[in-house]
Amino acid sequence: MEPIRIFYFSDVLCVWAYIAQIRLVELKTTFEDKIAIAHHFVPVFGVAREKLENRWREKGGLQGYSDHVQEVAKKFDHISIHPDIWTNVTPFSSTSCHLFLHAIQLLEKKGLVEQNQQIFEKATWAFREAFFTQLADVSERKVQFGIAEELKLPIAAIQAQIDSGEAYAKLSQDFELVKEHTVTVSPTLIFNEGRQRLNGNVGYRVIEANIRELLHNPPGEQSWC
């Protein structure tokens, strides 16, 4: 049987995607080759500073949003959040992160790094953790290179994927998929050829139940559920 194909859209700066990453790990452990997760980015924080300053102006501004993020994080034991999140450091945009991560993804696809080490997923987690726990401004290229160096990734090869335009092409593909599937929330899971989606903070058991239903009733077969 072909694996269940899942589109997973997220933003590196989204706290809900930070929370949800552990669920992806569990899904891959549980279902192994029965699912295939395709990672894509949705620019929820494409214009981060301006968006937060405008939307939270009447609710305490950046400090109000920081308080909100910290309150959310208190409900989940598997993550930690710096007390000055979004106040001391406010990245301009997540888009530069997404471009850089696509460059790393291309290295993995081309076999320029060890493919069995899941480098792209490790790098994505490293970016999220660096921002949420260390207040690293991951929108800055020098910070991105620093994280890549810590992961022992080839800097020149990453830069080459960006300079050639190929990483931009992958990012543009994300933009097209976001439009096609009207994705507005991070994270969003889309499966069953677009007929099913789960948006936002969805618990692991709900995601698992959807996948098991698809495995029991493959696409193309009718289900009474």
SEFI-882939 format. One record per residue (C-alpha): residue in three letters; residue number from 1; chain; x, y, z. Coordinates in Angstrom, 2 decimals, always signed. Layout:
N
@lumfi ALA&ropa NUM&kero A&c1 X&c2 Y&c3 Z
...
REM end
This chain:
225
@lumfi MET&ropa 1&kero A&c1 +0.00&c2 +0.00&c3 +0.00
@lumfi GLU&ropa 2&kero A&c1 +1.18&c2 +3.51&c3 -0.81
@lumfi PRO&ropa 3&kero A&c1 +1.95&c2 +5.59&c3 +2.30
@lumfi ILE&ropa 4&kero A&c1 -0.58&c2 +8.15&c3 +3.49
@lumfi ARG&ropa 5&kero A&c1 +0.74&c2 +11.47&c3 +2.18
@lumfi ILE&ropa 6&kero A&c1 +0.50&c2 +14.37&c3 +4.60
@lumfi PHE&ropa 7&kero A&c1 +1.18&c2 +18.03&c3 +3.86
@lumfi TYR&ropa 8&kero A&c1 +2.43&c2 +19.69&c3 +7.02
@lumfi PHE&ropa 9&kero A&c1 +2.42&c2 +23.51&c3 +7.01
@lumfi SER&ropa 10&kero A&c1 +4.04&c2 +25.48&c3 +9.83
@lumfi ASP&ropa 11&kero A&c1 +5.84&c2 +28.70&c3 +10.69
@lumfi VAL&ropa 12&kero A&c1 +9.17&c2 +28.52&c3 +12.52
@lumfi LEU&ropa 13&kero A&c1 +8.16&c2 +31.38&c3 +14.85
@lumfi CYS&ropa 14&kero A&c1 +4.76&c2 +29.90&c3 +15.75
@lumfi VAL&ropa 15&kero A&c1 +4.50&c2 +28.66&c3 +19.33
@lumfi TRP&ropa 16&kero A&c1 +1.84&c2 +26.11&c3 +18.35
@lumfi ALA&ropa 17&kero A&c1 +4.20&c2 +24.58&c3 +15.78
@lumfi TYR&ropa 18&kero A&c1 +6.92&c2 +24.53&c3 +18.45
@lumfi ILE&ropa 19&kero A&c1 +4.53&c2 +22.65&c3 +20.73
@lumfi ALA&ropa 20&kero A&c1 +3.38&c2 +20.30&c3 +17.96
@lumfi GLN&ropa 21&kero A&c1 +6.77&c2 +19.11&c3 +16.74
@lumfi ILE&ropa 22&kero A&c1 +6.83&c2 +16.31&c3 +19.32
@lumfi ARG&ropa 23&kero A&c1 +3.61&c2 +14.99&c3 +17.77
@lumfi LEU&ropa 24&kero A&c1 +5.29&c2 +14.67&c3 +14.38
@lumfi VAL&ropa 25&kero A&c1 +8.09&c2 +12.66&c3 +15.94
@lumfi GLU&ropa 26&kero A&c1 +5.55&c2 +10.35&c3 +17.56
@lumfi LEU&ropa 27&kero A&c1 +3.64&c2 +9.94&c3 +14.29
@lumfi LYS&ropa 28&kero A&c1 +6.79&c2 +8.89&c3 +12.44
@lumfi THR&ropa 29&kero A&c1 +7.68&c2 +6.47&c3 +15.22
@lumfi THR&ropa 30&kero A&c1 +4.19&c2 +4.94&c3 +15.29
@lumfi PHE&ropa 31&kero A&c1 +3.48&c2 +4.69&c3 +11.57
@lumfi GLU&ropa 32&kero A&c1 +7.00&c2 +4.54&c3 +10.07
@lumfi ASP&ropa 33&kero A&c1 +6.72&c2 +3.90&c3 +6.32
@lumfi LYS&ropa 34&kero A&c1 +2.91&c2 +3.98&c3 +6.37
@lumfi ILE&ropa 35&kero A&c1 +2.96&c2 +7.77&c3 +6.19
@lumfi ALA&ropa 36&kero A&c1 +4.98&c2 +10.30&c3 +4.20
@lumfi ILE&ropa 37&kero A&c1 +5.12&c2 +13.83&c3 +5.63
@lumfi ALA&ropa 38&kero A&c1 +5.91&c2 +16.66&c3 +3.22
@lumfi HIS&ropa 39&kero A&c1 +7.04&c2 +19.76&c3 +5.11
@lumfi HIS&ropa 40&kero A&c1 +5.98&c2 +23.18&c3 +3.87
@lumfi PHE&ropa 41&kero A&c1 +5.98&c2 +26.63&c3 +5.40
@lumfi VAL&ropa 42&kero A&c1 +3.15&c2 +29.12&c3 +5.81
@lumfi PRO&ropa 43&kero A&c1 +4.29&c2 +32.72&c3 +6.51
@lumfi VAL&ropa 44&kero A&c1 +2.10&c2 +33.46&c3 +9.51
@lumfi PHE&ropa 45&kero A&c1 +4.96&c2 +35.64&c3 +10.80
@lumfi GLY&ropa 46&kero A&c1 +6.13&c2 +36.79&c3 +7.39
@lumfi VAL&ropa 47&kero A&c1 +5.86&c2 +40.39&c3 +8.65
@lumfi ALA&ropa 48&kero A&c1 +6.23&c2 +39.59&c3 +12.33
@lumfi ARG&ropa 49&kero A&c1 +6.92&c2 +42.90&c3 +14.07
@lumfi GLU&ropa 50&kero A&c1 +4.33&c2 +44.95&c3 +12.24
@lumfi LYS&ropa 51&kero A&c1 +1.70&c2 +42.22&c3 +12.55
@lumfi LEU&ropa 52&kero A&c1 +2.12&c2 +41.80&c3 +16.30
@lumfi GLU&ropa 53&kero A&c1 +2.37&c2 +45.51&c3 +17.02
@lumfi ASN&ropa 54&kero A&c1 -0.86&c2 +46.14&c3 +15.11
@lumfi ARG&ropa 55&kero A&c1 -2.88&c2 +43.17&c3 +16.37
@lumfi TRP&ropa 56&kero A&c1 -1.78&c2 +43.48&c3 +19.98
@lumfi ARG&ropa 57&kero A&c1 -1.78&c2 +47.28&c3 +20.24
@lumfi GLU&ropa 58&kero A&c1 -4.89&c2 +47.28&c3 +22.44
@lumfi LYS&ropa 59&kero A&c1 -3.79&c2 +44.23&c3 +24.43
@lumfi GLY&ropa 60&kero A&c1 -0.39&c2 +45.27&c3 +25.72
@lumfi GLY&ropa 61&kero A&c1 +1.59&c2 +45.24&c3 +22.49
@lumfi LEU&ropa 62&kero A&c1 +4.58&c2 +42.93&c3 +22.25
@lumfi GLN&ropa 63&kero A&c1 +4.59&c2 +42.45&c3 +26.02
@lumfi GLY&ropa 64&kero A&c1 +0.97&c2 +41.37&c3 +25.86
@lumfi TYR&ropa 65&kero A&c1 +1.77&c2 +38.85&c3 +23.15
@lumfi SER&ropa 66&kero A&c1 +4.78&c2 +37.63&c3 +25.12
@lumfi ASP&ropa 67&kero A&c1 +2.55&c2 +37.04&c3 +28.15
@lumfi HIS&ropa 68&kero A&c1 +0.10&c2 +35.15&c3 +25.94
@lumfi VAL&ropa 69&kero A&c1 +2.83&c2 +32.87&c3 +24.55
@lumfi GLN&ropa 70&kero A&c1 +4.13&c2 +32.14&c3 +28.03
@lumfi GLU&ropa 71&kero A&c1 +0.65&c2 +31.30&c3 +29.31
@lumfi VAL&ropa 72&kero A&c1 +0.19&c2 +28.90&c3 +26.39
@lumfi ALA&ropa 73&kero A&c1 +3.56&c2 +27.25&c3 +27.08
@lumfi LYS&ropa 74&kero A&c1 +2.74&c2 +26.62&c3 +30.74
@lumfi LYS&ropa 75&kero A&c1 +0.23&c2 +23.98&c3 +29.64
@lumfi PHE&ropa 76&kero A&c1 +2.90&c2 +21.82&c3 +28.01
@lumfi ASP&ropa 77&kero A&c1 +5.72&c2 +20.20&c3 +29.96
@lumfi HIS&ropa 78&kero A&c1 +7.86&c2 +19.21&c3 +26.96
@lumfi ILE&ropa 79&kero A&c1 +8.82&c2 +22.77&c3 +25.94
@lumfi SER&ropa 80&kero A&c1 +10.38&c2 +25.77&c3 +27.62
@lumfi ILE&ropa 81&kero A&c1 +9.99&c2 +29.46&c3 +26.77
@lumfi HIS&ropa 82&kero A&c1 +12.34&c2 +32.33&c3 +27.60
@lumfi PRO&ropa 83&kero A&c1 +10.60&c2 +34.88&c3 +29.87
@lumfi ASP&ropa 84&kero A&c1 +11.48&c2 +37.71&c3 +27.47
@lumfi ILE&ropa 85&kero A&c1 +10.16&c2 +36.01&c3 +24.34
@lumfi TRP&ropa 86&kero A&c1 +9.08&c2 +38.50&c3 +21.62
@lumfi THR&ropa 87&kero A&c1 +10.07&c2 +41.54&c3 +23.73
@lumfi ASN&ropa 88&kero A&c1 +13.87&c2 +41.68&c3 +23.96
@lumfi VAL&ropa 89&kero A&c1 +14.19&c2 +40.12&c3 +20.50
@lumfi THR&ropa 90&kero A&c1 +11.51&c2 +40.52&c3 +17.85
@lumfi PRO&ropa 91&kero A&c1 +12.48&c2 +38.97&c3 +14.50
@lumfi PHE&ropa 92&kero A&c1 +11.40&c2 +40.88&c3 +11.41
@lumfi SER&ropa 93&kero A&c1 +10.26&c2 +37.82&c3 +9.49
@lumfi SER&ropa 94&kero A&c1 +10.10&c2 +34.04&c3 +9.52
@lumfi THR&ropa 95&kero A&c1 +10.45&c2 +33.99&c3 +5.73
@lumfi SER&ropa 96&kero A&c1 +14.25&c2 +34.19&c3 +5.81
@lumfi CYS&ropa 97&kero A&c1 +14.26&c2 +31.17&c3 +8.15
@lumfi HIS&ropa 98&kero A&c1 +12.04&c2 +29.23&c3 +5.79
@lumfi LEU&ropa 99&kero A&c1 +14.30&c2 +30.02&c3 +2.84
@lumfi PHE&ropa 100&kero A&c1 +17.39&c2 +28.89&c3 +4.74
@lumfi LEU&ropa 101&kero A&c1 +15.69&c2 +25.68&c3 +5.89
@lumfi HIS&ropa 102&kero A&c1 +14.64&c2 +24.90&c3 +2.34
@lumfi ALA&ropa 103&kero A&c1 +18.29&c2 +25.21&c3 +1.35
@lumfi ILE&ropa 104&kero A&c1 +19.12&c2 +22.60&c3 +4.00
@lumfi GLN&ropa 105&kero A&c1 +16.24&c2 +20.43&c3 +2.77
@lumfi LEU&ropa 106&kero A&c1 +17.74&c2 +20.56&c3 -0.73
@lumfi LEU&ropa 107&kero A&c1 +21.10&c2 +19.36&c3 +0.60
@lumfi GLU&ropa 108&kero A&c1 +19.32&c2 +16.38&c3 +2.12
@lumfi LYS&ropa 109&kero A&c1 +17.39&c2 +15.68&c3 -1.08
@lumfi LYS&ropa 110&kero A&c1 +20.58&c2 +15.81&c3 -3.17
@lumfi GLY&ropa 111&kero A&c1 +22.50&c2 +13.54&c3 -0.83
@lumfi LEU&ropa 112&kero A&c1 +24.98&c2 +16.26&c3 +0.16
@lumfi VAL&ropa 113&kero A&c1 +24.39&c2 +15.45&c3 +3.84
@lumfi GLU&ropa 114&kero A&c1 +23.60&c2 +12.18&c3 +5.58
@lumfi GLN&ropa 115&kero A&c1 +20.03&c2 +11.41&c3 +4.55
@lumfi ASN&ropa 116&kero A&c1 +19.30&c2 +9.01&c3 +7.39
@lumfi GLN&ropa 117&kero A&c1 +20.02&c2 +11.70&c3 +10.00
@lumfi GLN&ropa 118&kero A&c1 +16.87&c2 +13.73&c3 +9.25
@lumfi ILE&ropa 119&kero A&c1 +18.95&c2 +16.90&c3 +9.00
@lumfi PHE&ropa 120&kero A&c1 +16.11&c2 +19.10&c3 +7.78
@lumfi GLU&ropa 121&kero A&c1 +13.87&c2 +18.21&c3 +10.72
@lumfi LYS&ropa 122&kero A&c1 +16.75&c2 +18.62&c3 +13.18
@lumfi ALA&ropa 123&kero A&c1 +17.53&c2 +22.03&c3 +11.73
@lumfi THR&ropa 124&kero A&c1 +13.88&c2 +23.12&c3 +11.90
@lumfi TRP&ropa 125&kero A&c1 +13.74&c2 +22.12&c3 +15.56
@lumfi ALA&ropa 126&kero A&c1 +17.07&c2 +23.85&c3 +16.23
@lumfi PHE&ropa 127&kero A&c1 +15.71&c2 +27.10&c3 +14.77
@lumfi ARG&ropa 128&kero A&c1 +12.56&c2 +26.91&c3 +16.88
@lumfi GLU&ropa 129&kero A&c1 +14.44&c2 +26.03&c3 +20.05
@lumfi ALA&ropa 130&kero A&c1 +17.03&c2 +28.77&c3 +19.48
@lumfi PHE&ropa 131&kero A&c1 +14.32&c2 +31.40&c3 +19.23
@lumfi PHE&ropa 132&kero A&c1 +11.98&c2 +30.25&c3 +21.96
@lumfi THR&ropa 133&kero A&c1 +14.60&c2 +29.30&c3 +24.57
@lumfi GLN&ropa 134&kero A&c1 +17.62&c2 +31.48&c3 +23.75
@lumfi LEU&ropa 135&kero A&c1 +16.01&c2 +34.55&c3 +22.11
@lumfi ALA&ropa 136&kero A&c1 +18.17&c2 +34.05&c3 +19.03
@lumfi ASP&ropa 137&kero A&c1 +17.03&c2 +36.32&c3 +16.20
@lumfi VAL&ropa 138&kero A&c1 +16.71&c2 +33.50&c3 +13.70
@lumfi SER&ropa 139&kero A&c1 +15.63&c2 +35.90&c3 +10.96
@lumfi GLU&ropa 140&kero A&c1 +19.26&c2 +37.10&c3 +10.73
@lumfi ARG&ropa 141&kero A&c1 +21.51&c2 +35.24&c3 +8.30
@lumfi LYS&ropa 142&kero A&c1 +24.49&c2 +35.23&c3 +10.68
@lumfi VAL&ropa 143&kero A&c1 +22.37&c2 +33.49&c3 +13.32
@lumfi GLN&ropa 144&kero A&c1 +21.18&c2 +30.97&c3 +10.73
@lumfi PHE&ropa 145&kero A&c1 +24.77&c2 +30.21&c3 +9.75
@lumfi GLY&ropa 146&kero A&c1 +25.65&c2 +29.81&c3 +13.43
@lumfi ILE&ropa 147&kero A&c1 +22.94&c2 +27.21&c3 +13.94
@lumfi ALA&ropa 148&kero A&c1 +24.04&c2 +25.40&c3 +10.77
@lumfi GLU&ropa 149&kero A&c1 +27.64&c2 +25.34&c3 +12.01
@lumfi GLU&ropa 150&kero A&c1 +26.50&c2 +23.84&c3 +15.33
@lumfi LEU&ropa 151&kero A&c1 +24.79&c2 +21.09&c3 +13.32
@lumfi LYS&ropa 152&kero A&c1 +28.03&c2 +20.62&c3 +11.34
@lumfi LEU&ropa 153&kero A&c1 +26.34&c2 +21.47&c3 +8.04
@lumfi PRO&ropa 154&kero A&c1 +28.30&c2 +22.69&c3 +5.01
@lumfi ILE&ropa 155&kero A&c1 +27.80&c2 +26.46&c3 +4.95
@lumfi ALA&ropa 156&kero A&c1 +29.04&c2 +26.98&c3 +1.39
@lumfi ALA&ropa 157&kero A&c1 +26.66&c2 +24.30&c3 +0.09
@lumfi ILE&ropa 158&kero A&c1 +23.71&c2 +25.91&c3 +1.88
@lumfi GLN&ropa 159&kero A&c1 +24.60&c2 +29.31&c3 +0.43
@lumfi ALA&ropa 160&kero A&c1 +24.86&c2 +27.75&c3 -3.03
@lumfi GLN&ropa 161&kero A&c1 +21.25&c2 +26.53&c3 -2.85
@lumfi ILE&ropa 162&kero A&c1 +20.16&c2 +30.07&c3 -2.03
@lumfi ASP&ropa 163&kero A&c1 +22.41&c2 +31.78&c3 -4.58
@lumfi SER&ropa 164&kero A&c1 +21.24&c2 +29.48&c3 -7.39
@lumfi GLY&ropa 165&kero A&c1 +17.61&c2 +30.41&c3 -6.75
@lumfi GLU&ropa 166&kero A&c1 +16.60&c2 +26.81&c3 -6.06
@lumfi ALA&ropa 167&kero A&c1 +15.75&c2 +27.45&c3 -2.40
@lumfi TYR&ropa 168&kero A&c1 +13.62&c2 +30.42&c3 -3.52
@lumfi ALA&ropa 169&kero A&c1 +11.79&c2 +28.09&c3 -5.90
@lumfi LYS&ropa 170&kero A&c1 +10.95&c2 +25.74&c3 -3.02
@lumfi LEU&ropa 171&kero A&c1 +9.71&c2 +28.69&c3 -0.97
@lumfi SER&ropa 172&kero A&c1 +7.59&c2 +29.89&c3 -3.89
@lumfi GLN&ropa 173&kero A&c1 +6.13&c2 +26.41&c3 -4.16
@lumfi ASP&ropa 174&kero A&c1 +5.06&c2 +26.74&c3 -0.52
@lumfi PHE&ropa 175&kero A&c1 +3.31&c2 +30.02&c3 -1.32
@lumfi GLU&ropa 176&kero A&c1 +1.43&c2 +28.34&c3 -4.17
@lumfi LEU&ropa 177&kero A&c1 +0.37&c2 +25.41&c3 -1.99
@lumfi VAL&ropa 178&kero A&c1 -0.75&c2 +27.79&c3 +0.75
@lumfi LYS&ropa 179&kero A&c1 -3.01&c2 +29.52&c3 -1.78
@lumfi GLU&ropa 180&kero A&c1 -4.22&c2 +26.26&c3 -3.32
@lumfi HIS&ropa 181&kero A&c1 -5.22&c2 +24.78&c3 +0.03
@lumfi THR&ropa 182&kero A&c1 -6.17&c2 +28.13&c3 +1.67
@lumfi VAL&ropa 183&kero A&c1 -3.83&c2 +27.54&c3 +4.59
@lumfi THR&ropa 184&kero A&c1 -3.95&c2 +30.34&c3 +7.16
@lumfi VAL&ropa 185&kero A&c1 -3.06&c2 +28.52&c3 +10.39
@lumfi SER&ropa 186&kero A&c1 +0.18&c2 +27.09&c3 +11.77
@lumfi PRO&ropa 187&kero A&c1 +0.39&c2 +24.18&c3 +12.06
@lumfi THR&ropa 188&kero A&c1 -1.96&c2 +22.69&c3 +9.47
@lumfi LEU&ropa 189&kero A&c1 -2.05&c2 +19.05&c3 +8.38
@lumfi ILE&ropa 190&kero A&c1 -3.70&c2 +18.21&c3 +5.07
@lumfi PHE&ropa 191&kero A&c1 -4.27&c2 +14.66&c3 +3.87
@lumfi ASN&ropa 192&kero A&c1 -6.55&c2 +12.49&c3 +1.76
@lumfi GLU&ropa 193&kero A&c1 -5.72&c2 +14.60&c3 -1.31
@lumfi GLY&ropa 194&kero A&c1 -6.93&c2 +17.76&c3 +0.37
@lumfi ARG&ropa 195&kero A&c1 -10.24&c2 +16.38&c3 +1.61
@lumfi GLN&ropa 196&kero A&c1 -9.19&c2 +16.34&c3 +5.26
@lumfi ARG&ropa 197&kero A&c1 -7.35&c2 +18.92&c3 +7.33
@lumfi LEU&ropa 198&kero A&c1 -6.47&c2 +19.54&c3 +10.93
@lumfi ASN&ropa 199&kero A&c1 -5.69&c2 +23.11&c3 +11.96
@lumfi GLY&ropa 200&kero A&c1 -3.84&c2 +24.51&c3 +14.95
@lumfi ASN&ropa 201&kero A&c1 -3.38&c2 +22.87&c3 +18.33
@lumfi VAL&ropa 202&kero A&c1 -4.78&c2 +19.42&c3 +17.54
@lumfi GLY&ropa 203&kero A&c1 -3.99&c2 +16.64&c3 +20.01
@lumfi TYR&ropa 204&kero A&c1 -1.91&c2 +13.65&c3 +18.97
@lumfi ARG&ropa 205&kero A&c1 -4.76&c2 +11.15&c3 +19.39
@lumfi VAL&ropa 206&kero A&c1 -6.95&c2 +13.12&c3 +16.99
@lumfi ILE&ropa 207&kero A&c1 -4.21&c2 +13.12&c3 +14.34
@lumfi GLU&ropa 208&kero A&c1 -3.56&c2 +9.43&c3 +14.92
@lumfi ALA&ropa 209&kero A&c1 -7.27&c2 +8.59&c3 +14.60
@lumfi ASN&ropa 210&kero A&c1 -7.48&c2 +10.37&c3 +11.24
@lumfi ILE&ropa 211&kero A&c1 -4.48&c2 +8.47&c3 +9.91
@lumfi ARG&ropa 212&kero A&c1 -5.79&c2 +5.12&c3 +11.14
@lumfi GLU&ropa 213&kero A&c1 -9.11&c2 +5.80&c3 +9.46
@lumfi LEU&ropa 214&kero A&c1 -7.32&c2 +6.48&c3 +6.17
@lumfi LEU&ropa 215&kero A&c1 -5.27&c2 +3.33&c3 +6.53
@lumfi HIS&ropa 216&kero A&c1 -8.44&c2 +1.33&c3 +7.20
@lumfi ASN&ropa 217&kero A&c1 -10.37&c2 +3.06&c3 +4.40
@lumfi PRO&ropa 218&kero A&c1 -7.87&c2 +3.97&c3 +1.66
@lumfi PRO&ropa 219&kero A&c1 -8.61&c2 +7.02&c3 -0.52
@lumfi GLY&ropa 220&kero A&c1 -11.15&c2 +6.10&c3 -3.19
@lumfi GLU&ropa 221&kero A&c1 -13.16&c2 +3.83&c3 -0.91
@lumfi GLN&ropa 222&kero A&c1 -16.32&c2 +5.00&c3 +0.77
@lumfi SER&ropa 223&kero A&c1 -16.49&c2 +5.27&c3 +4.55
@lumfi TRP&ropa 224&kero A&c1 -19.52&c2 +5.61&c3 +6.80
@lumfi CYS&ropa 225&kero A&c1 -17.45&c2 +7.57&c3 +9.33
REM end
